[in-house]
Amino acid sequence: MSSELPFGELDGLKVLEDVETEVVGSPTLDLRPTDEGPVLAAPSNAATGIPVSGSAPSRIARGAAYLGVGGMGIAMTVYLIYRSYAFFEACSLVHPWLGMLYLAGLGAAILSLGYFAIRAAGRYAGLNEVETARRRSTRVRQRLADELEERRLQRWVESQAHAAQRSGPAEARKRASRLAVQLANHSSAERAVREFEEYLLAPLDRVADQIIERRAVQVAIGTAVASGLFDPIIVAVQAVRLVDEISQLYTGRPGWLGTMRLLRRAIGITLFAEIAEQATELLAEMMANKAVAKIGGRIGQGLANGLLVARLGHAVKHECRPIEQPRTRLAAAQLIGSVLAVARS
Amino acid sequence: MHHDIHLGITGLRRTGKTVFLTALIYQLEQLGSQGLNAFANRGVRLETAEILGNDGNNGLAKLPYEETLGRLRTSACAAWPNSTDSESGLVLKIPFRANAYRRLGKILRMPLGLLRDRGSIRLFLHDYPGEFLLDTPLAKYSYGSWSSTALDRMAGQCPDRAAAYHKELEQIFSTSDDADDTRLARQLAEVRNAYGRYLAAARSAGMEMLQPGMTLASLKEPIQNIAAWTADLLPFAPLSNAVPDDHPAKLDFAKRFDAYVKERVAPFIKRLRRSSRQIVLVDVLRVLHNGVQCFNDTQQCLATIIGAYRYNGELRQIGQGLPRSLRPPSFVSRVIFAATKADHAVKSHRANLGRLLEILVQRARSRCAAGPVPIKYEWFTSLRATADCRVPWNDRPAEALYGRLIDDAEAKVRNPGVVPNEWPTGGDDDPWPFESERFVFPHFAPRSLPPRDLVPWPHINLDSVLWESLADCFYVQTS
């Protein structure tokens, strides 16, 4: 028998399966799970998640990332302890019980934050990494991928559509069905990626933008209205919830370097909140009309904190998305949207 | 917001324009956007369309939609429609609902009449034979310049036949003993027959750039069967510079050429130029089947027919909110190049149609890329004639198609041929002859469609083509 199927009529060959594709209804699509296993299917698949193949970050890069984040974390912790102690001393001068009350409140807040942070960290760690899918999809888009990579990516997209058809809200299941119909008509990885983005990721992107907007507004209002003491706590809590919500939305997370980048940003904006508060107080002292200066300063702080949280949100979205988006223009447009939302608040 | 969209369906003959229009009308009239995933995915809903007849559609005859529908619903052996031999059209009114604006967006847009969350579209459809498009460049030529161009083109298309034509012209215009009137009539008849023979040979070789296209489109029988070409069938033919400009034959052809352009070509171009959206249908499989000469010829054809339109996106968009009498003239604001008959290739090769198409239309694309006109590429089929299947081969499954050929009574499994991801070069190391075995691509007949209305027709990416041509009519939420 020759290696190539002869052209023309194929007498005597039995059809293995007839994949009839119609406009309406789910086609009989071969949707066996891929070798890598589904990514969007369930967070509990962490153990059999996509193996991170290809170029892993070097040990030096990883060490530097840990060092940076760790250093920032230590610096922030020490600073906050110093500030808290200073405030505790001030309260104790007024009345010892006031100092104890402050410590109790602070302790409760830290415990609560710690609980949510640990829970969010656990959920985050349980998600599958998206690095491989991102890398493959970028190579496919640039037409640099070989046949094996394209086929794997195609099957990964098909598995996403299959998994999304079985779980989630009704609207998402409908979209997944439509995507399955589209995928049944071709075997092009490039097109599969595009359709995956259009059918499944685009609505998630909209939800992510709404989450980012909501959190940014909450931070803006919270840090503008509340006492400066609580600014870092407000920002930290919202940052943690933001990362948690968006990563759960995409049911994926970046690898270790990406995670360190996000952590660095989160710590950075928390620090900024504290520093901005100090700067505002200092400036207000120097102004003639202290009340107006304080109010203006609080509003400016709120706006700045809101914007920084929005930036963090877009960074999380960029890192957790299984298909890389062209960043610059999109992020700028989204940031402007977030600015308007924060300004409206 | 109300839109008037003149949809220009451009394409050479047998690329599927009529089937596309029929499938489009059926889908919109019976089902609206039901089954059109590209619309549902973006939150846009088209209600069922109303056929408004042909008022305001350039005085065209009504599109024979019901007749084509009847042929496709024949229970015994459904058939594709006959080749289009005249212009026709139809107008549809399509109400739609899209995503809701945010409050601020609505307040800003409402006074300017720019709300796109709901409204209607009047879709003007225009069907015509593909050959008509090939005559559009005639408006820019005189008879003499057209003759030179045509003769150069003939030498590129079928060199042997072109040389034979030149030889015949020499013999025809050598001195003769006939009286002047008799000689002129004989010469004109012989030149027409010689050119007619060339046209038949070129058509058999897969060439499409054959002029005058409008007269060829109205032939009642295949071009190869015509023995004697009269002035009605072929008003003029190219004459070389060896024939003096004041020769009565040349003067006669020039006069007929000018009348042809004035009476037929110019009015057609005027109707064409009302298009505000353009879908260019290309049969990539036919080009693969017919070899390298056909590739060169098709490239030239597409570049020629694109040149008949006007392209500029901005003016038309700005003027949408104005009353009809104040709107700027039509320009094509969106172009979609679409490879048809995607269901005639196996599943894993369909995406290659898009890649091949992008290369094939490069010259045409540069003609319409002067302004800010979005250009999209797609591969699709308006009406699926085949089903995907797999057969065992060498202990592995191999892709094939299941369908009925035009001349067969029953459907069978076939391997239709290979669609490569790059065009063959046609050189010694990559031969690409006419009707190569690698690129067989048989002609499948349509599947018989159910006679009941409201049944969705199977298609591939018809929704995507329609969406690309109408996308800017709707508001799509991006955040």
Contacts between the chains, C-beta under 8 A, distances in Angstrom:
chain1	res1	chain2	res2	distance
A	1	B	393	7.4
A	1	B	394	5.8
A	3	B	394	6.4
A	5	B	391	7.5
A	5	B	393	5.0
A	5	B	398	4.6
A	5	B	400	7.2
A	5	B	415	4.9
A	6	B	415	6.5
A	7	B	415	5.2
A	7	B	416	7.5
A	7	B	417	5.7
A	7	B	437	6.0
A	7	B	438	7.3
A	7	B	440	4.8
A	8	B	414	6.2
A	8	B	415	6.6
A	8	B	440	6.2
A	8	B	442	7.4
A	9	B	412	5.4
A	9	B	413	7.4
A	9	B	414	5.4
A	10	B	391	5.9
A	10	B	400	6.0
A	10	B	412	7.6
A	10	B	413	4.7
A	10	B	414	6.2
A	10	B	415	6.0
A	13	B	391	4.1
A	13	B	392	6.8
A	13	B	393	7.3
A	13	B	400	7.8
A	13	B	413	6.3
A	14	B	391	6.9
A	14	B	392	7.0
A	15	B	389	4.7
A	15	B	390	7.0
A	15	B	391	6.0
A	15	B	400	7.9
A	15	B	402	6.9
A	15	B	413	6.0
A	16	B	389	7.3
A	16	B	390	4.3
A	16	B	391	6.3
A	16	B	392	6.1
A	16	B	397	5.4
A	17	B	389	7.1
A	17	B	390	6.2
A	18	B	387	6.1
A	18	B	388	7.9
A	18	B	389	4.9
A	18	B	402	6.7
A	19	B	387	7.2
A	19	B	388	4.7
A	19	B	389	6.6
A	19	B	390	7.7
A	20	B	387	5.1
A	20	B	388	7.9
A	21	B	384	7.4
A	21	B	387	7.3
A	21	B	388	6.7
A	21	B	458	6.8
A	21	B	460	7.8
A	22	B	456	7.1
A	22	B	458	5.0
A	23	B	35	4.2
A	23	B	456	4.3
A	23	B	457	6.7
A	23	B	458	5.6
A	23	B	459	6.0
A	24	B	34	7.5
A	24	B	35	5.0
A	24	B	456	4.9
A	174	B	40	7.8
A	175	B	41	6.6
A	178	B	37	4.2
A	178	B	40	6.4
A	178	B	41	6.1
A	181	B	37	6.4
A	182	B	37	6.3
A	184	B	388	8.0
A	185	B	342	7.8
A	185	B	347	6.9
A	185	B	350	6.8
A	185	B	460	4.8
A	185	B	461	7.1
A	186	B	347	6.1
A	186	B	348	7.7
A	186	B	350	4.7
A	186	B	351	5.3
A	187	B	347	5.5
A	187	B	348	4.0
A	187	B	350	7.7
A	187	B	351	7.1
A	188	B	350	7.3
A	188	B	351	3.1
A	188	B	354	8.0
A	190	B	351	7.0
A	191	B	351	5.6
A	191	B	354	7.9
A	198	B	41	6.1
A	199	B	37	7.8
A	199	B	41	5.6
A	202	B	41	7.9
A	205	B	479	7.8
A	206	B	477	6.6
A	206	B	478	7.4
A	206	B	479	5.9
A	209	B	479	4.5
A	210	B	479	7.9
A	334	B	479	6.9
A	337	B	479	5.7
